[in-house]
Amino acid sequence: MESSGEPGKIQVTTATYELLKDKYLFETRGAIAVKDKGRMVTYWLLGRKY
């Protein structure tokens, strides 16, 4: 996932998203190819919910 990220952005997996979705805002990035994992849906962390 590190190689598919973008500078200044935090990319998380679905598992992390599920744990944090009630406290943080996310944007769905969609499915990306991850080395040794295949295609995975990932999310951008946008910030904390208020």
N, CA and C atoms as an extended XYZ file, in Angstrom:
150
Properties=species:S:1:pos:R:3:atomname:S:1:resname:S:1:resid:I:1 pbc="F F F"
N         0.817       -1.193        0.000 N   MET     1
C         0.000        0.000        0.000 CA  MET     1
C         0.859        1.255        0.000 C   MET     1
N         2.033        1.183        0.571 N   GLU     2
C         2.884        2.366        0.630 CA  GLU     2
C         3.216        2.902       -0.754 C   GLU     2
N         3.460        2.013       -1.685 N   SER     3
C         3.847        2.452       -3.030 CA  SER     3
C         2.676        3.055       -3.805 C   SER     3
N         1.458        2.803       -3.358 N   SER     4
C         0.289        3.343       -4.058 CA  SER     4
C        -0.297        4.572       -3.359 C   SER     4
N         0.356        5.016       -2.301 N   GLY     5
C        -0.116        6.191       -1.573 CA  GLY     5
C         0.241        7.479       -2.291 C   GLY     5
N        -0.155        8.588       -1.692 N   GLU     6
C         0.152        9.911       -2.220 CA  GLU     6
C         0.758       10.755       -1.100 C   GLU     6
N         1.717       11.619       -1.433 N   PRO     7
C         2.339       12.456       -0.413 CA  PRO     7
C         1.309       13.286        0.358 C   PRO     7
N         1.444       13.301        1.669 N   GLY     8
C         0.570       14.112        2.505 CA  GLY     8
C        -0.782       13.500        2.803 C   GLY     8
N        -1.023       12.275        2.338 N   LYS     9
C        -2.311       11.613        2.580 CA  LYS     9
C        -2.093       10.322        3.350 C   LYS     9
N        -3.096        9.968        4.160 N   ILE    10
C        -3.059        8.718        4.911 CA  ILE    10
C        -4.083        7.774        4.298 C   ILE    10
N        -3.592        6.640        3.849 N   GLN    11
C        -4.435        5.622        3.215 CA  GLN    11
C        -4.612        4.469        4.198 C   GLN    11
N        -5.835        3.984        4.363 N   VAL    12
C        -6.094        2.893        5.303 CA  VAL    12
C        -6.877        1.775        4.627 C   VAL    12
N        -6.787        0.605        5.218 N   THR    13
C        -7.513       -0.562        4.730 CA  THR    13
C        -8.956       -0.537        5.227 C   THR    13
N        -9.752       -1.441        4.704 N   THR    14
C       -11.139       -1.566        5.150 CA  THR    14
C       -11.206       -1.913        6.629 C   THR    14
N       -10.305       -2.759        7.103 N   ALA    15
C       -10.308       -3.144        8.518 CA  ALA    15
C       -10.088       -1.928        9.418 C   ALA    15
N        -9.142       -1.080        9.059 N   THR    16
C        -8.879        0.135        9.834 CA  THR    16
C       -10.050        1.098        9.734 C   THR    16
N       -10.590        1.244        8.536 N   TYR    17
C       -11.767        2.091        8.330 CA  TYR    17
C       -12.909        1.659        9.244 C   TYR    17
N       -13.182        0.370        9.308 N   GLU    18
C       -14.275       -0.132       10.146 CA  GLU    18
C       -14.057        0.195       11.622 C   GLU    18
N       -12.828        0.166       12.079 N   LEU    19
C       -12.529        0.477       13.480 CA  LEU    19
C       -12.681        1.964       13.799 C   LEU    19
N       -12.411        2.824       12.824 N   LEU    20
C       -12.343        4.261       13.085 CA  LEU    20
C       -13.468        5.100       12.489 C   LEU    20
N       -14.350        4.496       11.725 N   LYS    21
C       -15.344        5.255       10.955 CA  LYS    21
C       -16.289        6.102       11.801 C   LYS    21
N       -16.478        5.774       13.062 N   ASP    22
C       -17.376        6.560       13.909 CA  ASP    22
C       -16.718        7.829       14.443 C   ASP    22
N       -15.391        7.882       14.434 N   LYS    23
C       -14.668        9.028       14.993 CA  LYS    23
C       -13.952        9.870       13.952 C   LYS    23
N       -13.767        9.319       12.741 N   TYR    24
C       -13.008       10.018       11.711 CA  TYR    24
C       -13.758       10.028       10.383 C   TYR    24
N       -13.441       11.002        9.549 N   LEU    25
C       -14.032       11.114        8.217 CA  LEU    25
C       -13.102       10.464        7.206 C   LEU    25
N       -13.679        9.722        6.266 N   PHE    26
C       -12.912        9.036        5.244 CA  PHE    26
C       -13.519        9.279        3.874 C   PHE    26
N       -12.695        9.144        2.860 N   GLU    27
C       -13.136        9.177        1.469 CA  GLU    27
C       -12.738        7.841        0.849 C   GLU    27
N       -13.677        7.181        0.214 N   THR    28
C       -13.360        5.919       -0.444 CA  THR    28
C       -12.443        6.173       -1.622 C   THR    28
N       -11.345        5.484       -1.637 N   ARG    29
C       -10.424        5.594       -2.763 CA  ARG    29
C       -10.805        4.587       -3.837 C   ARG    29
N       -11.355        3.466       -3.420 N   GLY    30
C       -11.708        2.411       -4.362 CA  GLY    30
C       -10.694        1.288       -4.292 C   GLY    30
N       -10.814        0.346       -5.200 N   ALA    31
C        -9.926       -0.819       -5.212 CA  ALA    31
C        -8.612       -0.472       -5.891 C   ALA    31
N        -7.525       -0.874       -5.245 N   ILE    32
C        -6.195       -0.701       -5.819 CA  ILE    32
C        -5.472       -2.040       -5.762 C   ILE    32
N        -4.476       -2.214       -6.611 N   ALA    33
C        -3.663       -3.430       -6.596 CA  ALA    33
C        -2.601       -3.293       -5.516 C   ALA    33
N        -2.565       -4.257       -4.590 N   VAL    34
C        -1.600       -4.253       -3.496 CA  VAL    34
C        -0.713       -5.485       -3.645 C   VAL    34
N         0.592       -5.257       -3.623 N   LYS    35
C         1.553       -6.341       -3.795 CA  LYS    35
C         1.297       -7.464       -2.788 C   LYS    35
N         1.254       -8.666       -3.271 N   ASP    36
C         1.052       -9.885       -2.477 CA  ASP    36
C        -0.336       -9.994       -1.841 C   ASP    36
N        -1.235       -9.063       -2.127 N   LYS    37
C        -2.590       -9.094       -1.561 CA  LYS    37
C        -3.670       -9.082       -2.643 C   LYS    37
N        -3.327       -8.647       -3.839 N   GLY    38
C        -4.340       -8.503       -4.885 CA  GLY    38
C        -5.022       -7.157       -4.783 C   GLY    38
N        -6.257       -7.090       -5.236 N   ARG    39
C        -7.000       -5.822       -5.206 CA  ARG    39
C        -7.654       -5.651       -3.843 C   ARG    39
N        -7.508       -4.455       -3.287 N   MET    40
C        -8.096       -4.138       -1.985 CA  MET    40
C        -8.764       -2.775       -2.062 C   MET    40
N        -9.890       -2.643       -1.363 N   VAL    41
C       -10.552       -1.343       -1.243 CA  VAL    41
C        -9.832       -0.574       -0.150 C   VAL    41
N        -9.492        0.678       -0.437 N   THR    42
C        -8.816        1.511        0.548 CA  THR    42
C        -9.544        2.844        0.688 C   THR    42
N        -9.176        3.567        1.728 N   TYR    43
C        -9.826        4.833        2.060 CA  TYR    43
C        -8.761        5.863        2.395 C   TYR    43
N        -9.067        7.126        2.116 N   TRP    44
C        -8.237        8.245        2.545 CA  TRP    44
C        -8.792        8.759        3.860 C   TRP    44
N        -7.933        8.957        4.834 N   LEU    45
C        -8.313        9.580        6.100 CA  LEU    45
C        -8.354       11.082        5.883 C   LEU    45
N        -9.503       11.713        6.139 N   LEU    46
C        -9.667       13.143        5.898 CA  LEU    46
C        -9.534       13.972        7.167 C   LEU    46
N        -9.941       13.420        8.295 N   GLY    47
C        -9.864       14.170        9.540 CA  GLY    47
C       -10.825       13.617       10.575 C   GLY    47
N       -10.855       14.265       11.703 N   ARG    48
C       -11.676       13.849       12.822 CA  ARG    48
C       -13.098       14.380       12.693 C   ARG    48
N       -14.072       13.568       13.099 N   LYS    49
C       -15.462       14.019       13.155 CA  LYS    49
C       -15.652       14.868       14.402 C   LYS    49
N       -16.521       15.860       14.302 N   TYR    50
C       -16.819       16.731       15.456 CA  TYR    50
C       -18.218       16.560       15.932 C   TYR    50
